[in-house]
Amino acid sequence: MLSDGIITFASSPDVEFAEREIKKATRVSSLISNWKKGIAALIDAPVVDTSVIKKPKVSWQEMDLRETKEKIRHLDDFIRDSLKVEAEIETDIMFMNWSERFGSSEGSRVHQEYPYAILTLTGRVMHNNLQVKYYQSFGGLGGIEALPFDKLEQLSHFIEVINNLPNAQLVKQGKYHSVLSEDMSWTLLHEVLGHSLEADNVLSGRSFSAGMLGLKIAPSMVSVIDDPYIETLGYYEYDSEGTKGRGTLLVDEGILSDFLHSRMTAAAMEGETSANFRAYNFEFLPQVRMSNIFFEPKDYSEEELFETVQNGLYIGEGLGGSSEPQTGEYNLDAQYGRIIKDGELSEYILQFQISGKMTDTLSKVESISDRLVAQPGSCVKNNQRLYVGSVCPKIAVTEMKVS
């Protein structure tokens, strides 16, 4: 609610409690305005009254439990029959029906429901008497059909990595000509550049991108987009203040062209809302959050990308790490790697860390693959976890610090 320059927000787990919470927010607004003039503003947005309900093609709620268990058993059997090493395999499945109802003092009413399905496979093997693990997630928007039960060939990468980890080498510390996997490209982009482009971080001084709007921050081949309409885990049509989602061109041919906004940050920075004000559920206030952020694919095939590098390091999926949006510095963990020799993938490398500064890393991007890959991902900001899409192409960089 916006009243006398004061914005109040109320949320509840059920519609029946909403009226009580709205009255409470109204009283708070009235009390504050009695002793302090409000200065908050919201940029104009259309008043909408709509409902968006996505249905799964194959609902887990309608499937017999025995049939679901049989699909899981068949998947587990396929993996175990394909393994050439001793390994512990853990299969985790999460089905979620996310729903939100939003209303504002301007008259907007938005009801959204989206089904999500996530399968996470974790394999553990022994390497020199120490246990190492590798995990991979599948799924996204949808139901049973979003999971690889009937597309077991999608598990081949997971199986290959597990089979090769027991004999993997240790990395030699240094700087490598590198290709980053789709997931690591996304992890780097999301954790370091993406958070620095969230306008609330910019306004609070927690972003190295502050003051850089309109400046060239990367080679001309690099464009960065945030788009909630890619049908993966980060899909939505309206954000948590009832604003219609849209794709946002954040970096346009190397030039920083926009930030991610709520209506309030857009008003404060004289910009336009990008519909990125989001909350995971009623327990949290919305924040400016990414949806599906990615490097725009270019015209390099995967083979051409490795040929460009010739001799260097392939950096596999991310395992987390730390980053500092205020400076752009990062330390990210890779689950595994592979040597690139004569333009071909060769020996496997155990878990290692990459580090650097985002502006330096962006300046070293030399080629981007032509294919986006979408996987489930998640993001934590101010202790609020939100599911998003890990969507990116592979990228090649001329130099990456590895330890």
Secondary structure as UniProt FT lines:
FT   STRAND          2..3
FT   TURN            4..5
FT   STRAND          6..7
FT   HELIX           15..35
FT   STRAND          49..53
FT   TURN            60..62
FT   HELIX           65..82
FT   STRAND          88..103
FT   TURN            105..106
FT   STRAND          109..127
FT   TURN            128..129
FT   STRAND          130..141
FT   HELIX           144..146
FT   HELIX           148..150
FT   HELIX           152..155
FT   HELIX           156..164
FT   HELIX           165..167
FT   STRAND          174..180
FT   HELIX           182..188
FT   HELIX           189..194
FT   HELIX           195..196
FT   HELIX           199..203
FT   TURN            204..205
FT   TURN            208..211
FT   TURN            213..214
FT   TURN            220..221
FT   STRAND          224..226
FT   TURN            228..229
FT   TURN            233..234
FT   TURN            240..241
FT   STRAND          248..252
FT   TURN            253..254
FT   STRAND          255..256
FT   HELIX           263..268
FT   TURN            269..270
FT   STRAND          277..278
FT   TURN            282..283
FT   STRAND          287..288
FT   STRAND          293..295
FT   HELIX           302..309
FT   STRAND          312..315
FT   STRAND          318..324
FT   TURN            325..328
FT   STRAND          329..334
FT   STRAND          337..341
FT   TURN            342..343
FT   STRAND          344..349
FT   STRAND          352..357
FT   HELIX           358..363
FT   STRAND          365..369
FT   STRAND          373..381
FT   TURN            382..383
FT   STRAND          384..392
FT   STRAND          395..402
//
